[in-house]
Amino acid sequence: MDISIDGLRTLRAVLEHGTFEAAATELHVTPSAVSQRIKAMEVAVGRVLVQRTKPAIATDDGEVLIRLAKQWELLTAEAGVELIGDTPDSERPRPIHIPIGGNSDSLATWLLPALARIHREHPVVVEVLRDDESRNSEFLRSGKALAAITSDPIAIRGCTVIPLGVMRYVPVATPEFLRKWMPDGPTSDTLSRAPMVSYDRNDHIQRTVLRAYSSQASEPPTIYIPASVEYHRAVEMGMGWGVVPHAQIADALDAGRVVRFLDPDNPDPDHDVPLYWQYWKLSSPLLDAVTAGIVAAARAELLPLQ
């Protein structure tokens, strides 16, 4: 099987920019040349790699090769850094781009300090592609990320999985909110009527906790606040009840601005989300360094996995 470097670069450009024309502009070639390179790649591997839609989409086989393209770019950049060696700062190569998948709650608590340390110690620029931890695996499958924080312990093909720890979420509300909406506690009726704060429509944690309290409760009025810090502030301001990372809400709990609310039949309502680090199997010192930094930070801040 003959896979050319020009073909991989062209495939990456088409899928990143969405059209053959945009890829041609980046590569400084004609759209016809882009089409010929993609066709030659498809003939070489005997598979269709790109769905000719707008935007262009990778087939499953195309995703395999886009991952290879990103891996090749990373290893080539690292080799360039090693070949240049010690040079004056003004002549040093640009830091190496490493895209990773992350979730908002990790970014707002333990992940950002880890990334800051990684940037101080290594020649990288990390791009965080944000989604829910239950959906970040898609960044790995599509080749958009070299590594990701996920809630999936099963390794994606070509990836290694390392357990990070458990992020604990606590269902809380202000005392005033509970007096108004749940004077008799979190019954099926009050949970169906009391406003609930969710991150976005993909946020499943709130509904998981809601069902743990009562399988009979209907969908409550829902307020969507799609930002981690602002989400827990909305709960602190009494807009609704919510399930917030303990690390973010601990001060408000200690001060009594919010309280846990318990179901008599469920004395321990905290919701634990296990987190894992999945990354491509590569002989990449920089990806290994990023992995080591993130794993160390997570294990220092998160609860241990049982």
PASEBA-1860 file (N, C-alpha, C; in nm, 3 decimals):
! residues 306
1> MDISIDGL> 0.085/-0.119/0.000/0.000/0.000/0.000/0.089/0.125/0.000 ~ 0.072/0.211/-0.098/0.156/0.330/-0.113/0.076/0.453/-0.070 ~ 0.110/0.505/0.049/0.042/0.623/0.101/0.141/0.738/0.098 ~ 0.113/0.838/0.017/0.207/0.949/0.001/0.185/1.055/0.108 ~ 0.295/1.124/0.142/0.285/1.234/0.238/0.200/1.348/0.181 ~ 0.218/1.379/0.054/0.135/1.482/-0.008/-0.013/1.445/-0.002 ~ -0.041/1.317/-0.019/-0.180/1.272/-0.012/-0.237/1.290/0.127 ~ -0.159/1.258/0.229/-0.206/1.275/0.367/-0.229/1.423/0.399
9> RTLRAVLE> -0.136/1.507/0.356/-0.152/1.651/0.382/-0.277/1.705/0.310 ~ -0.300/1.656/0.191/-0.416/1.701/0.115/-0.545/1.654/0.181 ~ -0.548/1.530/0.226/-0.666/1.478/0.295/-0.695/1.559/0.421 ~ -0.591/1.588/0.497/-0.608/1.668/0.618/-0.664/1.805/0.584 ~ -0.613/1.870/0.479/-0.660/2.003/0.441/-0.806/2.001/0.397 ~ -0.843/1.901/0.319/-0.982/1.891/0.272/-1.078/1.877/0.389 ~ -1.044/1.790/0.484/-1.136/1.763/0.595/-1.135/1.876/0.698 ~ -1.025/1.947/0.712/-1.023/2.061/0.804/-1.100/2.180/0.748
17> HGTFEAAA> -1.087/2.205/0.617/-1.148/2.323/0.557/-1.283/2.296/0.492 ~ -1.315/2.168/0.469/-1.449/2.133/0.425/-1.473/2.126/0.276 ~ -1.383/2.186/0.195/-1.401/2.181/0.050/-1.267/2.163/-0.018 ~ -1.273/2.112/-0.142/-1.150/2.096/-0.219/-1.091/2.232/-0.254 ~ -1.177/2.331/-0.276/-1.130/2.464/-0.313/-1.052/2.528/-0.198 ~ -1.106/2.519/-0.075/-1.037/2.577/0.040/-0.905/2.505/0.066 ~ -0.906/2.373/0.050/-0.782/2.297/0.066/-0.678/2.340/-0.037 ~ -0.723/2.364/-0.159/-0.632/2.408/-0.266/-0.567/2.542/-0.230
25> TELHVTPS> -0.645/2.632/-0.171/-0.591/2.761/-0.131/-0.482/2.746/-0.027 ~ -0.506/2.660/0.073/-0.405/2.640/0.177/-0.278/2.577/0.119 ~ -0.295/2.481/0.029/-0.181/2.405/-0.024/-0.114/2.474/-0.144 ~ -0.173/2.583/-0.191/-0.119/2.658/-0.305/-0.112/2.570/-0.431 ~ -0.221/2.495/-0.453/-0.235/2.415/-0.574/-0.376/2.440/-0.628 ~ -0.408/2.380/-0.741/-0.542/2.397/-0.798/-0.639/2.297/-0.736 ~ -0.770/2.327/-0.738/-0.868/2.229/-0.691/-0.859/2.097/-0.767 ~ -0.823/2.104/-0.894/-0.806/1.981/-0.972/-0.694/1.895/-0.916
33> AVSQRIKA> -0.583/1.960/-0.873/-0.472/1.884/-0.815/-0.515/1.819/-0.683 ~ -0.595/1.891/-0.604/-0.645/1.833/-0.478/-0.730/1.710/-0.509 ~ -0.820/1.722/-0.606/-0.906/1.610/-0.643/-0.824/1.491/-0.690 ~ -0.719/1.516/-0.769/-0.634/1.408/-0.820/-0.559/1.338/-0.706 ~ -0.511/1.416/-0.609/-0.439/1.355/-0.496/-0.532/1.267/-0.411 ~ -0.654/1.316/-0.387/-0.748/1.236/-0.308/-0.785/1.109/-0.384 ~ -0.808/1.122/-0.514/-0.841/1.004/-0.596/-0.727/0.904/-0.596 ~ -0.603/0.954/-0.605/-0.487/0.865/-0.604/-0.476/0.792/-0.470
41> MEVAVGRV> -0.507/0.862/-0.361/-0.505/0.798/-0.229/-0.610/0.688/-0.221 ~ -0.728/0.717/-0.272/-0.837/0.618/-0.267/-0.804/0.496/-0.352 ~ -0.740/0.517/-0.466/-0.699/0.404/-0.550/-0.592/0.322/-0.478 ~ -0.498/0.392/-0.410/-0.387/0.323/-0.343/-0.436/0.234/-0.230 ~ -0.536/0.280/-0.153/-0.583/0.202/-0.038/-0.705/0.119/-0.073 ~ -0.765/0.142/-0.189/-0.883/0.065/-0.229/-1.006/0.097/-0.148 ~ -1.017/0.220/-0.100/-1.131/0.262/-0.018/-1.170/0.404/-0.055 ~ -1.299/0.436/-0.037/-1.344/0.575/-0.046/-1.308/0.643/0.085
49> LVQRTKPA> -1.239/0.757/0.076/-1.189/0.825/0.195/-1.270/0.949/0.232 ~ -1.333/1.011/0.132/-1.402/1.138/0.154/-1.541/1.133/0.092 ~ -1.641/1.171/0.172/-1.775/1.192/0.117/-1.778/1.330/0.053 ~ -1.810/1.337/-0.075/-1.805/1.464/-0.149/-1.929/1.547/-0.118 ~ -1.944/1.586/0.006/-2.054/1.672/0.049/-1.997/1.810/0.081 ~ -2.082/1.902/0.120/-2.036/2.033/0.165/-2.089/2.056/0.307 ~ -2.002/2.051/0.407/-1.858/2.028/0.397/-1.824/1.882/0.370 ~ -1.704/1.859/0.318/-1.657/1.722/0.296/-1.643/1.651/0.429
57> IATDDGEV> -1.678/1.522/0.430/-1.675/1.443/0.554/-1.593/1.318/0.529 ~ -1.514/1.280/0.628/-1.434/1.158/0.617/-1.522/1.035/0.633 ~ -1.496/0.933/0.553/-1.555/0.801/0.578/-1.481/0.738/0.695 ~ -1.526/0.621/0.740/-1.455/0.551/0.848/-1.309/0.525/0.808 ~ -1.287/0.485/0.681/-1.150/0.462/0.635/-1.072/0.592/0.625 ~ -1.142/0.700/0.589/-1.076/0.829/0.585/-1.031/0.875/0.723 ~ -1.109/0.842/0.828/-1.070/0.879/0.964/-0.942/0.809/1.005 ~ -0.923/0.685/0.959/-0.798/0.615/0.990/-0.680/0.692/0.933
65> LIRLAKQW> -0.691/0.740/0.810/-0.580/0.809/0.747/-0.563/0.952/0.797 ~ -0.671/1.018/0.839/-0.654/1.151/0.894/-0.581/1.143/1.027 ~ -0.606/1.036/1.104/-0.528/1.017/1.226/-0.381/0.998/1.193 ~ -0.354/0.919/1.088/-0.216/0.899/1.045/-0.152/1.031/1.003 ~ -0.229/1.116/0.935/-0.176/1.246/0.892/-0.138/1.332/1.011 ~ -0.225/1.336/1.113/-0.197/1.417/1.232/-0.076/1.360/1.307 ~ -0.068/1.228/1.314/0.046/1.166/1.382/0.176/1.198/1.308 ~ 0.173/1.191/1.176/0.291/1.221/1.096/0.336/1.366/1.117
73> ELLTAEAG> 0.239/1.458/1.120/0.272/1.599/1.140/0.338/1.621/1.277 ~ 0.285/1.554/1.381/0.343/1.569/1.514/0.485/1.515/1.518 ~ 0.506/1.394/1.466/0.638/1.333/1.471/0.738/1.411/1.385 ~ 0.694/1.463/1.272/0.782/1.543/1.187/0.823/1.672/1.258 ~ 0.727/1.736/1.324/0.759/1.860/1.397/0.857/1.833/1.511 ~ 0.837/1.722/1.582/0.929/1.689/1.690/1.069/1.660/1.638 ~ 1.076/1.592/1.526/1.207/1.563/1.467/1.277/1.693/1.429 ~ 1.201/1.791/1.377/1.260/1.919/1.342/1.318/1.991/1.461
81> VELIGDTP> 1.247/1.985/1.575/1.298/2.047/1.698/1.428/1.981/1.741 ~ 1.431/1.847/1.736/1.552/1.776/1.777/1.670/1.805/1.684 ~ 1.644/1.815/1.554/1.752/1.840/1.459/1.812/1.979/1.476 ~ 1.728/2.076/1.510/1.778/2.213/1.528/1.862/2.224/1.654 ~ 1.817/2.155/1.760/1.895/2.154/1.884/1.896/2.289/1.952 ~ 2.005/2.321/2.025/2.015/2.446/2.099/2.043/2.561/2.005 ~ 1.952/2.658/2.002/1.967/2.776/1.918/1.922/2.897/1.999 ~ 1.960/3.017/1.956/1.908/3.136/2.023/1.756/3.138/2.019
89> DSERPRPI> 1.695/3.200/2.119/1.548/3.202/2.127/1.485/3.257/2.000 ~ 1.547/3.358/1.939/1.489/3.420/1.819/1.488/3.326/1.700 ~ 1.568/3.218/1.707/1.576/3.126/1.594/1.507/2.993/1.622 ~ 1.450/2.981/1.739/1.386/2.855/1.773/1.261/2.833/1.689 ~ 1.228/2.707/1.657/1.106/2.680/1.580/0.982/2.710/1.661 ~ 0.870/2.728/1.591/0.744/2.753/1.658/0.708/2.634/1.747 ~ 0.642/2.660/1.862/0.597/2.549/1.947/0.505/2.455/1.868 ~ 0.501/2.330/1.909/0.427/2.228/1.836/0.281/2.224/1.883
97> HIPIGGNS> 0.191/2.224/1.788/0.047/2.226/1.816/0.000/2.086/1.853 ~ -0.065/2.074/1.970/-0.119/1.945/2.015/-0.265/1.965/2.054 ~ -0.359/1.917/1.972/-0.502/1.929/2.007/-0.545/1.816/2.099 ~ -0.620/1.852/2.204/-0.673/1.753/2.297/-0.822/1.781/2.320 ~ -0.895/1.678/2.359/-1.035/1.694/2.395/-1.047/1.711/2.545 ~ -1.121/1.813/2.588/-1.141/1.837/2.731/-1.284/1.871/2.761 ~ -1.321/1.865/2.888/-1.457/1.904/2.929/-1.450/2.029/3.015 ~ -1.559/2.104/3.017/-1.560/2.236/3.081/-1.532/2.230/3.230
105> DSLATWLL> -1.587/2.131/3.299/-1.568/2.126/3.444/-1.423/2.097/3.481 ~ -1.356/2.013/3.403/-1.213/1.991/3.427/-1.134/2.118/3.401 ~ -1.167/2.189/3.292/-1.098/2.314/3.261/-1.115/2.416/3.373 ~ -1.233/2.421/3.433/-1.261/2.520/3.536/-1.202/2.484/3.671 ~ -1.152/2.361/3.686/-1.101/2.318/3.816/-0.953/2.280/3.808 ~ -0.921/2.160/3.761/-0.783/2.112/3.773/-0.703/2.114/3.643 ~ -0.770/2.118/3.527/-0.698/2.099/3.401/-0.617/2.222/3.359 ~ -0.672/2.342/3.375/-0.601/2.461/3.327/-0.466/2.480/3.396
113> PALARIHR> -0.454/2.464/3.529/-0.321/2.474/3.590/-0.223/2.371/3.535 ~ -0.274/2.251/3.504/-0.186/2.149/3.446/-0.135/2.192/3.309 ~ -0.223/2.248/3.228/-0.183/2.293/3.095/-0.083/2.409/3.104 ~ -0.103/2.498/3.202/-0.009/2.609/3.218/0.131/2.558/3.251 ~ 0.138/2.460/3.335/0.269/2.403/3.369/0.331/2.333/3.248 ~ 0.251/2.261/3.173/0.301/2.194/3.053/0.358/2.297/2.954 ~ 0.289/2.410/2.939/0.337/2.513/2.847/0.467/2.577/2.895 ~ 0.483/2.589/3.025/0.608/2.645/3.077/0.726/2.553/3.054
121> EHPVVVEV> 0.701/2.423/3.056/0.810/2.326/3.057/0.839/2.263/2.922 ~ 0.747/2.279/2.825/0.765/2.209/2.697/0.727/2.300/2.581 ~ 0.789/2.279/2.462/0.762/2.365/2.346/0.633/2.325/2.275 ~ 0.519/2.345/2.341/0.390/2.306/2.284/0.292/2.422/2.292 ~ 0.194/2.419/2.206/0.074/2.501/2.221/-0.044/2.404/2.213 ~ -0.117/2.394/2.322/-0.227/2.299/2.331/-0.357/2.367/2.288 ~ -0.430/2.300/2.201/-0.564/2.344/2.164/-0.664/2.251/2.232 ~ -0.752/2.308/2.314/-0.852/2.227/2.383/-0.982/2.230/2.303
129> LRDDESRN> -1.024/2.113/2.257/-1.152/2.098/2.188/-1.254/2.056/2.294 ~ -1.353/2.141/2.319/-1.439/2.120/2.435/-1.569/2.049/2.399 ~ -1.599/1.948/2.478/-1.730/1.884/2.473/-1.748/1.810/2.605 ~ -1.864/1.749/2.622/-1.889/1.668/2.740/-1.795/1.548/2.741 ~ -1.754/1.505/2.861/-1.660/1.392/2.871/-1.716/1.265/2.808 ~ -1.848/1.254/2.800/-1.908/1.136/2.739/-1.902/1.140/2.587 ~ -1.865/1.257/2.530/-1.864/1.272/2.384/-1.725/1.300/2.328 ~ -1.625/1.320/2.415/-1.492/1.357/2.368/-1.423/1.248/2.287
137> SEFLRSGK> -1.468/1.123/2.302/-1.408/1.015/2.224/-1.420/1.041/2.074 ~ -1.521/1.116/2.034/-1.539/1.145/1.892/-1.423/1.226/1.835 ~ -1.362/1.311/1.918/-1.246/1.386/1.872/-1.131/1.293/1.836 ~ -1.117/1.183/1.910/-1.012/1.086/1.881/-1.046/1.006/1.755 ~ -1.171/0.963/1.745/-1.210/0.881/1.630/-1.197/0.958/1.498 ~ -1.228/1.087/1.504/-1.223/1.167/1.382/-1.083/1.217/1.349 ~ -0.989/1.199/1.441/-0.854/1.249/1.418/-0.836/1.394/1.454 ~ -0.937/1.460/1.513/-0.924/1.601/1.547/-0.835/1.622/1.669
145> ALAAITSD> -0.826/1.522/1.756/-0.746/1.534/1.878/-0.646/1.419/1.888 ~ -0.533/1.449/1.951/-0.432/1.346/1.976/-0.459/1.273/2.107 ~ -0.537/1.336/2.194/-0.568/1.278/2.324/-0.695/1.344/2.375 ~ -0.760/1.283/2.475/-0.885/1.340/2.524/-0.917/1.288/2.663 ~ -0.985/1.372/2.740/-1.044/1.331/2.868/-1.182/1.275/2.837 ~ -1.206/1.152/2.875/-1.334/1.088/2.845/-1.388/1.018/2.970 ~ -1.513/0.977/2.963/-1.571/0.894/3.068/-1.578/0.748/3.024 ~ -1.513/0.717/2.913/-1.518/0.583/2.855/-1.389/0.507/2.889
153> PIAIRGCT> -1.399/0.398/2.965/-1.279/0.322/3.000/-1.231/0.228/2.890 ~ -1.309/0.213/2.783/-1.274/0.120/2.675/-1.192/0.196/2.571 ~ -1.074/0.145/2.542/-0.982/0.215/2.452/-1.036/0.217/2.310 ~ -1.030/0.334/2.248/-1.057/0.345/2.105/-0.943/0.279/2.030 ~ -0.972/0.223/1.914/-0.869/0.157/1.835/-0.750/0.250/1.813 ~ -0.631/0.202/1.847/-0.510/0.280/1.829/-0.475/0.369/1.946 ~ -0.555/0.363/2.054/-0.533/0.450/2.169/-0.499/0.370/2.295 ~ -0.437/0.436/2.389/-0.409/0.383/2.522/-0.496/0.458/2.623
161> VIPLGVMR> -0.543/0.389/2.725/-0.629/0.449/2.828/-0.556/0.450/2.962 ~ -0.560/0.565/3.030/-0.506/0.576/3.165/-0.616/0.632/3.256 ~ -0.648/0.564/3.366/-0.746/0.620/3.460/-0.694/0.748/3.523 ~ -0.779/0.851/3.531/-0.742/0.977/3.593/-0.794/0.988/3.736 ~ -0.919/0.954/3.757/-0.980/0.968/3.888/-1.128/0.998/3.873 ~ -1.189/1.037/3.983/-1.333/1.061/3.988/-1.359/1.207/4.018 ~ -1.444/1.270/3.938/-1.492/1.404/3.968/-1.627/1.391/4.037 ~ -1.635/1.446/4.156/-1.759/1.434/4.236/-1.847/1.556/4.213
169> YVPVATPE> -1.974/1.529/4.184/-2.074/1.633/4.164/-2.174/1.628/4.280 ~ -2.218/1.747/4.323/-2.305/1.758/4.439/-2.434/1.830/4.399 ~ -2.551/1.771/4.426/-2.677/1.842/4.398/-2.703/1.946/4.507 ~ -2.712/2.072/4.466/-2.727/2.181/4.563/-2.829/2.282/4.515 ~ -2.873/2.363/4.610/-2.960/2.478/4.583/-2.946/2.574/4.698 ~ -2.994/2.695/4.680/-2.990/2.790/4.791/-3.101/2.755/4.890 ~ -3.081/2.790/5.018/-3.189/2.766/5.115/-3.319/2.835/5.076 ~ -3.309/2.956/5.020/-3.430/3.029/4.980/-3.503/2.955/4.868
177> FLRKWMPD> -3.425/2.902/4.772/-3.486/2.828/4.661/-3.560/2.706/4.714 ~ -3.499/2.633/4.808/-3.561/2.512/4.860/-3.686/2.544/4.941 ~ -3.685/2.655/5.016/-3.805/2.692/5.092/-3.920/2.726/4.997 ~ -3.887/2.787/4.884/-3.992/2.826/4.790/-4.044/2.707/4.709 ~ -3.953/2.623/4.657/-3.990/2.521/4.560/-4.002/2.381/4.620 ~ -3.933/2.354/4.732/-3.936/2.219/4.788/-3.955/2.225/4.939 ~ -4.062/2.287/4.984/-4.083/2.298/5.129/-4.099/2.163/5.197 ~ -4.144/2.063/5.123/-4.160/1.928/5.180/-4.052/1.833/5.132
185> GPTSDTLS> -3.944/1.888/5.075/-3.836/1.803/5.027/-3.849/1.774/4.878 ~ -3.753/1.700/4.824/-3.753/1.670/4.680/-3.845/1.554/4.646 ~ -3.974/1.582/4.643/-4.072/1.481/4.603/-4.085/1.480/4.451 ~ -4.154/1.380/4.400/-4.176/1.373/4.255/-4.245/1.500/4.206 ~ -4.340/1.549/4.284/-4.416/1.667/4.244/-4.328/1.791/4.243 ~ -4.253/1.813/4.352/-4.171/1.936/4.359/-4.056/1.931/4.259 ~ -4.000/1.814/4.235/-3.891/1.803/4.137/-3.941/1.827/3.995 ~ -4.067/1.800/3.971/-4.124/1.824/3.839/-4.150/1.972/3.815
193> RAPMVSYD> -4.165/2.050/3.923/-4.200/2.191/3.911/-4.082/2.285/3.935 ~ -3.986/2.242/4.017/-3.875/2.331/4.054/-3.779/2.349/3.937 ~ -3.742/2.472/3.903/-3.648/2.494/3.792/-3.514/2.425/3.817 ~ -3.460/2.368/3.712/-3.332/2.297/3.715/-3.234/2.367/3.622 ~ -3.109/2.383/3.664/-3.007/2.446/3.580/-2.925/2.336/3.514 ~ -2.915/2.341/3.381/-2.832/2.247/3.306/-2.728/2.325/3.227 ~ -2.619/2.256/3.196/-2.511/2.319/3.119/-2.557/2.342/2.975 ~ -2.602/2.236/2.909/-2.659/2.246/2.775/-2.747/2.123/2.754
201> RNDHIQRT> -2.796/2.104/2.633/-2.890/1.994/2.608/-2.821/1.858/2.603 ~ -2.689/1.855/2.603/-2.617/1.728/2.611/-2.577/1.694/2.755 ~ -2.613/1.778/2.849/-2.576/1.758/2.990/-2.668/1.653/3.051 ~ -2.613/1.535/3.075/-2.694/1.424/3.125/-2.689/1.410/3.276 ~ -2.595/1.477/3.343/-2.575/1.455/3.487/-2.698/1.498/3.567 ~ -2.755/1.614/3.531/-2.871/1.663/3.606/-2.985/1.561/3.602 ~ -3.010/1.507/3.483/-3.122/1.413/3.469/-3.093/1.280/3.536 ~ -2.965/1.240/3.539/-2.930/1.117/3.610/-2.960/1.130/3.759
209> VLRAYSSQ> -2.924/1.244/3.816/-2.951/1.268/3.958/-3.102/1.283/3.981 ~ -3.169/1.350/3.890/-3.314/1.366/3.902/-3.383/1.230/3.908 ~ -3.341/1.138/3.820/-3.403/1.005/3.819/-3.365/0.926/3.945 ~ -3.247/0.954/4.002/-3.208/0.886/4.127/-3.299/0.929/4.242 ~ -3.339/1.057/4.241/-3.432/1.103/4.343/-3.570/1.043/4.322 ~ -3.617/1.048/4.198/-3.753/1.001/4.172/-3.767/0.964/4.026 ~ -3.799/0.839/4.002/-3.824/0.795/3.864/-3.958/0.844/3.813 ~ -4.040/0.899/3.904/-4.174/0.946/3.866/-4.176/1.093/3.828
217> ASEPPTIY> -4.068/1.166/3.857/-4.068/1.309/3.828/-4.068/1.333/3.677 ~ -4.146/1.429/3.634/-4.147/1.466/3.492/-4.037/1.569/3.467 ~ -4.012/1.601/3.340/-3.908/1.696/3.304/-3.938/1.833/3.365 ~ -3.848/1.888/3.448/-3.876/2.017/3.511/-3.844/2.133/3.416 ~ -3.889/2.253/3.447/-3.844/2.371/3.372/-3.692/2.379/3.380 ~ -3.626/2.399/3.266/-3.481/2.390/3.263/-3.419/2.520/3.213 ~ -3.319/2.566/3.286/-3.242/2.685/3.251/-3.108/2.637/3.198 ~ -3.066/2.684/3.082/-2.939/2.639/3.022/-2.834/2.750/3.035
225> IPASVEYH> -2.724/2.718/3.102/-2.612/2.810/3.119/-2.486/2.739/3.069 ~ -2.445/2.761/2.943/-2.338/2.681/2.883/-2.197/2.731/2.913 ~ -2.165/2.750/3.040/-2.030/2.788/3.082/-2.013/2.741/3.225 ~ -1.901/2.675/3.254/-1.887/2.606/3.381/-1.894/2.700/3.501 ~ -1.816/2.808/3.500/-1.814/2.899/3.614/-1.950/2.967/3.629 ~ -2.006/3.014/3.518/-2.135/3.081/3.524/-2.247/2.985/3.564 ~ -2.230/2.857/3.531/-2.330/2.757/3.570/-2.343/2.752/3.722 ~ -2.230/2.735/3.791/-2.245/2.722/3.937/-2.282/2.856/4.001
233> RAVEMGMG> -2.247/2.968/3.937/-2.293/3.097/3.988/-2.444/3.111/3.975 ~ -2.499/3.057/3.866/-2.645/3.063/3.849/-2.716/2.987/3.961 ~ -2.658/2.872/4.000/-2.716/2.795/4.110/-2.703/2.874/4.240 ~ -2.585/2.937/4.263/-2.564/3.016/4.384/-2.659/3.135/4.391 ~ -2.698/3.186/4.275/-2.789/3.301/4.272/-2.935/3.261/4.287 ~ -2.963/3.131/4.298/-3.099/3.085/4.322/-3.184/3.070/4.198 ~ -3.122/3.064/4.081/-3.201/3.049/3.959/-3.265/2.911/3.950 ~ -3.200/2.811/4.008/-3.253/2.675/4.006/-3.161/2.585/4.086
241> WGVVPHAQ> -3.197/2.459/4.097/-3.106/2.364/4.159/-3.017/2.305/4.051 ~ -2.900/2.256/4.091/-2.810/2.198/3.994/-2.712/2.104/4.059 ~ -2.644/2.028/3.976/-2.544/1.932/4.021/-2.408/1.989/3.981 ~ -2.330/2.031/4.079/-2.210/2.111/4.058/-2.087/2.035/4.106 ~ -1.973/2.046/4.036/-1.850/1.984/4.088/-1.821/2.033/4.230 ~ -1.792/1.940/4.319/-1.766/1.976/4.458/-1.654/2.078/4.469 ~ -1.552/2.066/4.384/-1.438/2.158/4.389/-1.482/2.302/4.363 ~ -1.587/2.322/4.285/-1.634/2.457/4.254/-1.727/2.512/4.360
249> IADALDAG> -1.801/2.427/4.426/-1.908/2.473/4.515/-1.872/2.461/4.662 ~ -1.752/2.410/4.695/-1.715/2.382/4.834/-1.723/2.508/4.921 ~ -1.671/2.620/4.871/-1.674/2.744/4.952/-1.816/2.787/4.980 ~ -1.903/2.780/4.879/-2.043/2.819/4.899/-2.114/2.724/4.996 ~ -2.079/2.595/4.990/-2.136/2.499/5.087/-2.091/2.532/5.228 ~ -1.960/2.558/5.244/-1.908/2.589/5.378/-1.970/2.716/5.435 ~ -1.997/2.813/5.347/-2.054/2.940/5.392/-2.206/2.935/5.408 ~ -2.269/2.826/5.362/-2.414/2.811/5.374/-2.492/2.882/5.265
257> RVVRFLDP> -2.423/2.933/5.163/-2.497/2.999/5.054/-2.577/2.898/4.973 ~ -2.529/2.774/4.967/-2.604/2.664/4.908/-2.597/2.546/5.003 ~ -2.691/2.453/4.988/-2.693/2.334/5.072/-2.725/2.212/4.985 ~ -2.676/2.096/5.030/-2.721/1.972/4.968/-2.868/1.951/5.005 ~ -2.945/1.896/4.913/-3.081/1.859/4.950/-3.095/1.709/4.926 ~ -3.148/1.641/5.028/-3.145/1.496/5.030/-3.284/1.437/5.022 ~ -3.293/1.325/4.958/-3.413/1.242/4.959/-3.399/1.148/5.079 ~ -3.503/1.133/5.162/-3.493/1.043/5.277/-3.452/0.902/5.237
265> DNPDPDHD> -3.485/0.859/5.117/-3.449/0.724/5.073/-3.315/0.720/5.001 ~ -3.250/0.834/4.991/-3.123/0.841/4.919/-3.029/0.933/4.996 ~ -2.969/0.885/5.106/-2.890/0.972/5.192/-2.757/1.016/5.131 ~ -2.714/0.954/5.022/-2.587/0.991/4.961/-2.609/1.020/4.813 ~ -2.655/1.142/4.782/-2.696/1.171/4.644/-2.583/1.218/4.554 ~ -2.461/1.229/4.607/-2.352/1.279/4.523/-2.334/1.189/4.402 ~ -2.295/1.250/4.293/-2.281/1.178/4.167/-2.135/1.180/4.125 ~ -2.075/1.063/4.112/-1.934/1.050/4.076/-1.919/1.016/3.929
273> VPLYWQYW> -1.831/1.090/3.860/-1.805/1.065/3.719/-1.658/1.023/3.704 ~ -1.632/0.898/3.665/-1.493/0.856/3.643/-1.439/0.918/3.514 ~ -1.314/0.962/3.518/-1.251/1.023/3.403/-1.128/0.943/3.362 ~ -1.107/0.937/3.231/-0.994/0.861/3.174/-0.924/0.950/3.071 ~ -0.796/0.924/3.054/-0.716/0.992/2.951/-0.687/0.890/2.842 ~ -0.737/0.920/2.723/-0.709/0.834/2.608/-0.619/0.911/2.512 ~ -0.514/0.845/2.464/-0.423/0.912/2.372/-0.369/0.812/2.271 ~ -0.332/0.865/2.155/-0.283/0.780/2.048/-0.151/0.714/2.086
281> KLSSPLLD> -0.136/0.590/2.044/-0.011/0.517/2.066/0.094/0.569/1.968 ~ 0.182/0.655/2.018/0.285/0.715/1.935/0.417/0.717/2.012 ~ 0.528/0.713/1.940/0.658/0.735/2.003/0.685/0.885/2.000 ~ 0.607/0.959/2.077/0.613/1.105/2.078/0.651/1.154/2.216 ~ 0.772/1.206/2.234/0.811/1.259/2.365/0.720/1.371/2.414 ~ 0.675/1.456/2.321/0.589/1.567/2.365/0.452/1.518/2.410 ~ 0.393/1.425/2.334/0.264/1.372/2.376/0.277/1.296/2.507 ~ 0.388/1.228/2.526/0.414/1.160/2.653/0.426/1.262/2.767
289> AVTAGIVA> 0.490/1.376/2.740/0.506/1.479/2.843/0.371/1.541/2.879 ~ 0.288/1.567/2.778/0.154/1.620/2.804/0.074/1.519/2.887 ~ 0.084/1.394/2.849/0.013/1.288/2.922/0.058/1.282/3.067 ~ 0.189/1.284/3.090/0.241/1.276/3.227/0.193/1.394/3.311 ~ 0.192/1.514/3.252/0.149/1.631/3.327/0.002/1.627/3.362 ~ -0.081/1.583/3.268/-0.225/1.579/3.293/-0.260/1.468/3.392 ~ -0.197/1.353/3.378/-0.225/1.242/3.471/-0.184/1.280/3.613 ~ -0.068/1.342/3.630/-0.022/1.381/3.763/-0.117/1.482/3.826
297> AARAELLP> -0.160/1.582/3.748/-0.250/1.683/3.801/-0.385/1.624/3.839 ~ -0.439/1.537/3.755/-0.569/1.476/3.783/-0.564/1.392/3.910 ~ -0.458/1.314/3.924/-0.451/1.226/4.042/-0.427/1.303/4.170 ~ -0.373/1.426/4.158/-0.357/1.510/4.277/-0.487/1.577/4.318 ~ -0.576/1.600/4.222/-0.696/1.678/4.250/-0.825/1.597/4.255 ~ -0.832/1.487/4.180/-0.955/1.409/4.174/-0.956/1.300/4.280 ~ -1.075/1.247/4.307/-1.085/1.132/4.396/-1.033/1.008/4.323 ~ -0.973/0.914/4.397/-0.922/0.794/4.330/-1.034/0.704/4.279
305> LQ> -1.009/0.643/4.164/-1.103/0.542/4.112/-1.097/0.418/4.198 ~ -1.214/0.365/4.229/-1.219/0.242/4.309/-1.206/0.122/4.218
END
